[in-house]
Amino acid sequence: MPTPELTPPEAARWAARAGLPLADDRHAAVAVTADHIQAVVSVLRELDLLETPPAFTFHPYEENDRVTS
């Protein structure tokens, strides 16, 4: 489900709420950047990772030590 674009005033409000007040000339740039990040994250959320093993199960030395004929 797509989220509505973040407006510059909303970006300023969210930044202030997080304790990061923005200069007036930065509101639009922060809104555009936040929208881009949201778009990237939304694509990652769609990935099916149920059969992906956790990183700690990968043992590169064991994989590379196998000798094939």
Buried (B, 14 or more C-beta within 10 A) or exposed (E): EEEEEBEBEBBBBBBEEEEEEBEEEBBBEBBBEBBEEBEEEEEEEEEEEEEEEEEEEEEEEEEEEEEEE
